[in-house]
Amino acid sequence: ISKRGGIYIAYSDVGVDYYDMEKKKFTLATKSLRRNPGDKKLYVWSLYEDEKYHLWIGHSDTGFWIYNPDTETIESYHLPLNDKNAEIYEITKASTGDIYMG
């Protein structure tokens, strides 16, 4: 459940939807990430919402996205890893304020 009262729902190979419980309406949060037919299948493994309401999205393509719901924009980050199959299964924030993922 989002800190704003809605619900984020992750789908394989589609992205992330947001359900606004007040308006009773679904919105495709990751619409700017539409993929081309034939691309390798993409899985969303983890979601983490920070104190600015930005949604951190861990996925199966060696990186993560940060979705800003206020501007409806997504920043894409690729991890500098030797393992091209590295996936982000979990994202969490420590009491120190550091964000950990793995």
Summary of the structure (lengths in Angstrom):
residues: 102
radius of gyration: 13.7
end to end distance: 21.7
largest distance: 44.5
contacts: 252
relative contact order: 0.18
helix: 3%
strand: 43%
